[in-house]
Amino acid sequence: MKNGILAAAGVGAILIAAPAIAGSDKQSSQSNVTYEDLDLSTESGQKELDQRITIAARKACGVGRHTTGTRSVTREQRRCIVSAERQAKSALAPVIEEQRLGG
């Protein structure tokens, strides 16, 4: 499963994209995370961004969609979430560092 992260550092938003999980449907799912209202030079700002990334990754990876059978998070969804979070945090690391340095 491939995930895509599109970051717009100057805009204050990141788009998390992941393939849909439901059945054989191969449509991609996307979730937007904004961070322009956060002070990423602070620990509280970074924690809030982490929470937003987690929520967006879960949404993009299909967690919370009601399907027949179970509401449990599948192994594939967990992998998708971990991958999406890792990619988003990696893409945003330069933005956070710039804000820490006062930029």
C-alpha positions as CSV (number, residue, x, y, z in Angstrom):
1,M,0.0,0.0,0.0
2,K,1.4,3.4,-1.0
3,N,0.6,6.6,0.8
4,G,1.2,10.1,-0.6
5,I,2.0,13.2,1.3
6,L,1.6,16.6,-0.3
7,A,2.9,19.5,1.8
8,A,2.5,23.2,1.2
9,A,4.9,24.7,3.7
10,G,4.2,28.3,2.9
11,V,0.4,27.7,2.9
12,G,0.2,26.0,6.3
13,A,-1.5,22.8,5.2
14,I,-0.6,19.3,4.4
15,L,-2.7,16.8,2.4
16,I,-2.5,13.1,3.5
17,A,-3.6,10.7,0.7
18,A,-4.0,7.0,1.0
19,P,-5.7,4.3,-1.0
20,A,-9.2,3.4,0.2
21,I,-9.2,0.2,2.3
22,A,-12.8,-1.0,1.8
23,G,-13.0,-4.2,-0.2
24,S,-11.5,-4.1,-3.7
25,D,-12.2,-0.4,-4.1
26,K,-9.0,1.2,-5.3
27,Q,-10.1,4.9,-4.9
28,S,-7.8,7.1,-3.0
29,S,-8.9,8.8,0.2
30,Q,-7.5,12.2,1.3
31,S,-7.6,14.3,4.4
32,N,-6.3,17.8,4.9
33,V,-4.4,19.0,8.0
34,T,-3.9,22.8,8.6
35,Y,-1.3,24.1,10.9
36,E,-1.2,27.8,10.1
37,D,-2.9,28.6,13.4
38,L,-0.3,26.6,15.4
39,D,3.0,27.9,16.9
40,L,5.2,25.0,16.0
41,S,8.1,26.4,17.9
42,T,6.3,25.2,21.1
43,E,5.8,21.7,22.5
44,S,2.0,22.3,22.7
45,G,1.8,23.4,19.1
46,Q,3.7,20.3,18.0
47,K,1.5,18.0,20.1
48,E,-1.6,19.6,18.6
49,L,-0.1,19.1,15.1
50,D,0.6,15.4,15.9
51,Q,-3.0,14.9,17.0
52,R,-4.3,16.5,13.8
53,I,-1.9,14.3,11.7
54,T,-3.2,11.2,13.5
55,I,-6.8,12.1,13.0
56,A,-6.2,12.8,9.3
57,A,-4.2,9.6,8.8
58,R,-6.9,7.5,10.4
59,K,-9.5,9.2,8.2
60,A,-7.5,8.8,5.0
61,C,-6.8,5.1,5.9
62,G,-10.5,4.3,6.3
63,V,-10.7,4.0,10.1
64,G,-14.2,4.9,11.2
65,R,-15.9,4.0,7.9
66,H,-18.7,1.6,8.7
67,T,-18.3,-1.6,6.8
68,T,-20.2,-4.9,7.2
69,G,-18.6,-7.2,9.8
70,T,-16.4,-5.4,12.2
71,R,-15.4,-2.0,13.5
72,S,-11.9,-3.2,14.4
73,V,-8.9,-1.5,12.8
74,T,-7.4,-4.0,10.4
75,R,-3.7,-4.7,10.1
76,E,-3.7,-3.0,6.7
77,Q,-5.3,0.1,8.2
78,R,-2.7,0.2,11.0
79,R,0.1,0.0,8.5
80,C,-1.4,2.7,6.5
81,I,-1.8,5.0,9.5
82,V,1.8,4.4,10.7
83,S,3.1,5.1,7.2
84,A,1.0,8.2,6.7
85,E,2.0,9.6,10.1
86,R,5.7,8.9,9.4
87,Q,5.5,10.6,6.0
88,A,3.6,13.6,7.2
89,K,5.9,14.2,10.1
90,S,8.9,13.8,7.9
91,A,7.5,16.3,5.4
92,L,6.7,18.8,8.2
93,A,10.1,18.5,10.0
94,P,11.7,21.3,8.0
95,V,8.7,23.6,8.7
96,I,8.9,22.9,12.5
97,E,12.6,23.4,12.5
98,E,12.3,26.7,10.7
99,Q,9.7,27.9,13.2
100,R,12.0,26.8,16.1
101,L,14.8,28.9,14.6
102,G,12.5,31.9,14.4
103,G,11.8,31.8,10.7
